[in-house]
Amino acid sequence: MKVITSKNKIMPFIFLFACFASADNVDIKYYLNSNEFFNRDIDIDNDGVADKVISNVNGFGDELLFFKKNNNNNYHLVLKGSNFSEDGGERINDIKNQRVKNMRFL
């Protein structure tokens, strides 16, 4: 019984560490050089610096990624989500930055 209990305590830690490590080690060059993704320069946090929003091209997956540009002109992943196109019901052809009365929409 002790072995099962210790595994139950260790597994969540490993899972959380794996998620953190994979997000930090994402290389934006892979996405920028792939034909399966398109990217747009959009200021995602309204700091005046153009960040990157990357999405899968139609038919190649449903990833939607937000990369923030830091002071060293490098990008790091801040959010990985879905563009809801996995089942073919929805499609993303472009990502545009729109501003309406001090509100930002992507």
N, C-alpha and C positions, 0 to 999 in steps of 0.2 A: 504494500500500500504506500509506503514512503516513496518509492520510485515514481509512481503515478503522480503523487502530490508534487514532487520536485519538478517533474516534466511540465505539469500544469503551470508552475510558476515561471519556468524558463522560457517556454514557448511564446508567451505574449511579449517578453523582452526581445527575443530574437526577431519576431515579426515587426515590432516597432523599429528596431534598429535597422532591419533590412529596408523598410520603407524610407527611412530617413537617408540611409546611405545611397539608395538608388536615386532619390530626388536630387541630392547634391552632386552626384557624379554624371548627370545627364549632360552630354556634349551637344551644344546647339548646332555645331558644324554638321552633324549627321542629318538633322532636319533641314538645314539650309541647302545641303547638297543632294537631297533625295527628291526624285520625281514624284514621290507619293505624298508630298506635303507642299503647301504654299504658305508664305509668310507675309505679314504686313507690319510696317513700322507704325506703332501707335503708342502714345503715352498712356500707359495703363494706370498710373497712380498720380497723374496730374502734377508731376514735379518738373515739367518742362523738358524732360529727356525722352527721346523716342525709344521705347522698349520694343519687344517683338511679340507678336501673337502668331502662333503657328497652328495650322489645322490640316488634317488629312484631305487630300483631293478626293472628290466623289469616287466611290467604289474601292477605296484603298484603306478604309478604317474609319474610326470615329474619334480619334484623339484631337483634343484641343488643348494647347499648351501656352502658358503665359510666362515669358522670360523678362526679367528686369535687368536693365543695364546698370552696372555699378560704376564707381569712380574710375576704375582701371579700364573702362571700355570693354569689359567682359560681361557676358550674360549668365544669369543663373535662374534656374527654374523656380518659380514661385507658386504656380498652380498647374496641375494636370487634371483635365476634365474630359468631358465628352461633348461632341458636336451633334449628338443625337441622330446620326445618319447611318448607324449600324444596320438597321433593318431595311433601309432603302425608302422608308416613309418620308424622311426629311433629307434635304440636301443643302450643303453650304457651298455657294459659288464664290463668295467674297466676304471679307470682313471690312467693315467701314467704321470710321470714327465719326460720330455725330454728336453735336453739342446743342442742347435745347435748354435755354434759360438756366445756365449754371449746372446742368446735369449732363453726365456723360453716358452715352449708350454705345455698346459694341454690337 
